[in-house]
Amino acid sequence: PGPGTATGFEGKKNDTEVFYKYNSLTVPPTIFRYDINTGKSAVFRRTSMEYNPDDYETKQIFYSSKDGTRVPMFVVCRKGTKLDGNNPTLLYGYGGFSISMLPMFSPKLIPWLEQGGVYAVANLRGGYEYGETWHEAGKKQNKQRVFDDFIAAAESLVNLKYTNKNKLAIQGHSNGGLLVGAVMNQRPDLFKVAIPMVGVMDMLRFHKFTVGAYWVPEYGSSDSASDFNNLYKYSPLHNLKAGTSYPATLITTSDHDDRVVPAHSFKYAATLQEKQSGDNPVLIRINVNSGHGASSTSKNIGEVADVYSFIFKNMGITPVFKTPGLKKSQKKSF
């Protein structure tokens, strides 16, 4: 079916068939039946959709980071999209804690693609795409490599004519929010819109709140002189500079987030609003009665709508309102 993620292989010892789940950036979870005798797979149960996944294509491309390291990235867009450098593009990244960014389905991606957008997921160092060596290459003293990888991903999308600087947005959650904050400080000219969500923005005090102490093996600690210098170099809060024109920025947090406390986003938003010298807006969106993310379906929908609206507004795009929906799964017999 194309680049995606297959999991949950199950079957009894003497069975001649195995069932597994497949999903991708554009295909929701689908159950396949694999016939051991024929060596072929067939759809056993799929989700009926009000959009056609075949309208879109996903590619895996590779680009060179600052130090020459070859980094993979998934890019999905509508088939036939012109590479004229003018497509609204949303680049997502995480890059930490041994977490691999796999091509997996999220219904909130479909409205972006329906609007003609390009979506990219960079497999940055700090993740686990190439095992522990890949993770170690992006943690503690090596954290700058993660930011270099993300910047190079953005530059690659521009160079390949998917988009241009005025049609490029970046987004990340939690450790990915830190990523967005650090990168927009280092290259504010490269992005039109930045969406740091529930991000770790104060790298000098993160370990003093709730579960932050458990992140010290990943980031280091400002209580250590050598770690302090490294953390201070990229801490999003401490590297905002007056007189800089930053991208249009929508910061999100939740008032009951006990993982990344909202103080990170509060301090970052206030400082960025003070130091922003350009005309681009800096807003903060606070989920009420929520934790490390939206606490209900309706709140999640509202957050996605606000994020896309912010991006469209600041890119000068008028969206076409067509909302796809997902129906109950339908069984298909073979």
GUSETI-935661 format. One line per 10 residues: number of its first residue (from 1); for each residue x, y, z of C-alpha. Coordinates in nm, 3 decimals. Layout:
BEGIN
NUM	X Y Z  ...
***
This chain:
BEGIN
1	0.000 0.000 0.000  0.300 0.233 0.022  0.519 0.369 0.304  0.346 0.299 0.634  0.361 0.110 0.962  0.271 -0.258 1.014  0.218 -0.389 1.368  0.034 -0.651 1.572  0.121 -0.967 1.382  -0.091 -1.242 1.540
11	-0.186 -1.602 1.466  -0.194 -1.948 1.620  0.094 -2.191 1.585  -0.073 -2.421 1.331  -0.266 -2.153 1.141  -0.200 -2.091 0.774  -0.291 -1.725 0.813  -0.166 -1.428 1.011  -0.344 -1.099 1.083  -0.170 -0.765 1.116
21	-0.252 -0.394 1.123  -0.127 -0.144 0.867  -0.168 0.231 0.862  0.007 0.523 0.696  -0.007 0.901 0.689  -0.317 0.884 0.468  -0.461 0.535 0.536  -0.631 0.473 0.873  -0.570 0.146 1.061  -0.654 -0.146 0.833
31	-0.649 -0.517 0.923  -0.478 -0.742 0.669  -0.491 -1.120 0.642  -0.168 -1.281 0.527  -0.197 -1.625 0.365  0.117 -1.822 0.447  0.056 -2.072 0.166  0.026 -1.813 -0.110  0.248 -1.547 0.045  -0.015 -1.280 -0.026
41	-0.196 -1.026 0.190  -0.554 -0.910 0.151  -0.766 -0.655 0.335  -0.975 -0.820 0.608  -1.124 -0.514 0.776  -1.094 -0.152 0.673  -1.235 0.184 0.775  -1.477 0.344 0.531  -1.365 0.699 0.457  -1.520 1.007 0.302
51	-1.200 1.085 0.118  -0.987 0.877 -0.115  -0.640 0.783 0.016  -0.537 0.712 -0.343  -0.556 1.086 -0.411  -0.235 1.129 -0.210  0.118 0.999 -0.228  0.385 0.956 0.036  0.755 0.963 -0.043  1.060 0.905 0.170
61	1.339 1.140 0.076  1.689 1.184 0.217  1.879 1.506 0.270  2.217 1.609 0.413  2.238 1.781 0.750  2.496 2.044 0.841  2.765 1.786 0.924  2.689 1.575 0.617  2.476 1.314 0.795  2.209 1.161 0.572
71	1.866 1.216 0.731  1.534 1.066 0.612  1.205 1.251 0.585  0.852 1.147 0.486  0.664 1.388 0.258  0.297 1.349 0.170  0.085 1.559 -0.066  -0.188 1.530 -0.325  -0.087 1.342 -0.638  0.005 1.580 -0.916
81	0.112 1.858 -0.679  0.328 2.100 -0.875  0.675 2.152 -0.736  0.666 2.523 -0.809  0.784 2.640 -0.467  0.443 2.775 -0.372  0.269 2.499 -0.174  0.171 2.558 0.190  0.389 2.314 0.382  0.382 2.195 0.742
91	0.704 2.040 0.873  0.681 1.831 1.191  0.964 1.713 1.413  1.045 1.565 1.753  1.403 1.438 1.774  1.451 1.294 2.120  1.396 1.028 2.386  1.450 0.736 2.145  1.110 0.799 1.984  1.081 0.710 1.616
101	0.860 0.922 1.392  0.680 0.651 1.195  0.439 0.714 0.906  0.118 0.665 1.106  -0.237 0.786 1.053  -0.387 1.091 1.221  -0.728 1.217 1.103  -0.626 1.577 1.170  -0.377 1.556 0.884  -0.646 1.500 0.621
111	-0.796 1.854 0.629  -0.446 1.996 0.571  -0.398 1.774 0.267  -0.749 1.853 0.142  -0.649 2.219 0.135  -0.362 2.138 -0.098  -0.102 2.136 0.176  0.222 1.940 0.189  0.305 1.761 0.514  0.656 1.648 0.608
121	0.791 1.448 0.903  1.166 1.461 0.959  1.336 1.161 1.122  1.581 1.364 1.326  1.872 1.240 1.532  1.769 1.187 1.892  1.499 0.945 1.779  1.532 0.570 1.734  1.496 0.532 1.359  1.848 0.387 1.334
131	1.876 0.249 1.686  2.054 0.375 1.994  2.341 0.525 1.794  2.090 0.759 1.627  1.948 0.850 1.967  2.289 0.917 2.124  2.381 1.138 1.828  2.108 1.383 1.931  2.110 1.395 2.312  2.283 1.609 2.576
141	2.596 1.772 2.428  2.483 1.661 2.080  2.142 1.832 2.095  2.241 2.100 1.843  2.258 1.827 1.580  1.881 1.780 1.614  1.824 2.147 1.539  2.067 2.132 1.248  1.876 1.832 1.109  1.545 2.019 1.131
151	1.682 2.334 0.970  1.830 2.123 0.690  1.491 1.952 0.644  1.325 2.291 0.596  1.594 2.403 0.354  1.553 2.079 0.162  1.178 2.134 0.119  1.252 2.481 -0.019  1.533 2.360 -0.246  1.316 2.078 -0.383
161	1.048 2.338 -0.470  0.781 2.198 -0.243  0.745 2.540 -0.084  0.912 2.872 -0.002  0.993 3.052 0.320  0.662 3.239 0.318  0.461 2.916 0.286  0.651 2.706 0.541  0.525 2.630 0.892  0.695 2.420 1.161
171	0.528 2.229 1.442  0.630 2.007 1.733  0.490 1.880 2.063  0.667 1.863 2.401  1.033 1.791 2.317  0.924 1.888 1.965  0.802 2.220 2.106  1.154 2.277 2.237  1.277 2.192 1.886  1.051 2.452 1.724
181	1.147 2.718 1.979  1.520 2.659 1.938  1.508 2.646 1.558  1.301 2.961 1.515  1.555 3.141 1.734  1.843 3.021 1.519  1.676 3.073 1.181  1.381 3.314 1.220  1.411 3.398 0.850  1.340 3.043 0.733
191	0.978 3.004 0.847  0.656 3.197 0.811  0.473 3.025 1.098  0.588 2.840 1.411  0.367 2.621 1.631  0.551 2.514 1.950  0.304 2.298 2.143  0.337 2.218 2.516  0.709 2.277 2.472  1.004 2.261 2.711
201	1.116 2.622 2.677  1.324 2.693 2.989  1.620 2.457 2.968  1.784 2.598 3.282  1.498 2.516 3.522  1.306 2.229 3.359  1.445 1.976 3.609  1.296 2.166 3.904  0.932 2.099 3.812  0.725 1.778 3.836
211	0.881 1.501 3.623  1.150 1.723 3.471  1.423 1.557 3.676  1.370 1.241 3.472  1.476 1.425 3.156  1.826 1.502 3.284  1.973 1.189 3.116  1.840 1.323 2.785  1.923 1.694 2.819  2.173 1.729 3.100
221	2.126 1.962 3.399  2.205 2.328 3.457  2.342 2.220 3.796  2.643 2.091 3.601  2.875 2.363 3.469  2.940 2.189 3.136  2.573 2.108 3.085  2.473 2.463 3.182  2.676 2.614 2.901  2.531 2.372 2.646
231	2.171 2.419 2.762  2.205 2.797 2.771  2.323 2.803 2.409  1.992 2.671 2.276  1.730 2.724 2.551  1.433 2.880 2.362  1.349 3.119 2.647  1.703 3.246 2.695  1.792 3.298 2.330  1.513 3.535 2.227
241	1.671 3.859 2.109  1.522 4.206 2.093  1.507 4.361 1.749  1.441 4.030 1.574  1.151 3.964 1.339  1.026 3.621 1.444  0.774 3.407 1.254  0.405 3.427 1.334  0.391 3.209 1.644  0.108 3.022 1.814
251	0.220 2.873 2.144  -0.004 2.611 2.303  -0.016 2.477 2.657  -0.261 2.332 2.909  -0.337 2.468 3.252  -0.317 2.124 3.418  -0.015 1.990 3.230  0.187 1.809 3.498  0.448 1.681 3.253  0.563 2.005 3.088
261	0.429 2.266 3.327  0.256 2.562 3.156  0.509 2.804 3.308  0.740 2.708 3.020  0.495 2.842 2.763  0.381 3.137 2.976  0.734 3.273 3.018  0.825 3.203 2.658  0.513 3.373 2.520  0.559 3.683 2.735
271	0.927 3.717 2.642  0.865 3.658 2.271  0.583 3.915 2.268  0.818 4.166 2.431  1.107 4.108 2.191  0.921 4.057 1.864  1.016 4.347 1.637  0.825 4.243 1.326  0.456 4.254 1.242  0.396 3.881 1.285
281	0.161 3.798 1.573  0.261 3.602 1.883  -0.031 3.429 2.053  -0.072 3.170 2.326  -0.356 2.919 2.336  -0.433 2.757 2.674  -0.636 2.439 2.702  -0.846 2.457 3.019  -0.885 2.156 3.248  -0.644 1.962 3.030
291	-0.310 1.789 3.077  -0.026 1.725 2.832  -0.263 1.774 2.539  -0.635 1.823 2.479  -0.855 1.631 2.726  -1.151 1.555 2.499  -1.240 1.502 2.136  -1.412 1.840 2.111  -1.110 2.019 2.262  -0.878 1.835 2.027
301	-1.089 1.937 1.727  -1.093 2.296 1.850  -0.717 2.302 1.889  -0.657 2.160 1.540  -0.902 2.413 1.391  -0.725 2.700 1.567  -0.380 2.583 1.457  -0.481 2.547 1.092  -0.669 2.878 1.099  -0.360 3.051 1.238
311	-0.140 2.901 0.968  -0.382 2.984 0.686  -0.432 3.339 0.810  -0.061 3.413 0.829  0.015 3.250 0.495  -0.263 3.447 0.328  -0.456 3.132 0.234  -0.834 3.119 0.208  -0.937 2.764 0.302  -1.205 2.567 0.121
321	-1.431 2.416 0.385  -1.459 2.046 0.318  -1.442 1.827 0.626  -1.376 1.456 0.569  -1.524 1.206 0.810  -1.458 0.849 0.914  -1.731 0.587 0.934  -1.742 0.263 1.127  -1.514 -0.012 1.004  -1.659 -0.247 0.747
331	-1.574 -0.618 0.726  -1.465 -0.750 0.390  -1.478 -1.125 0.330  -1.237 -1.325 0.119
***
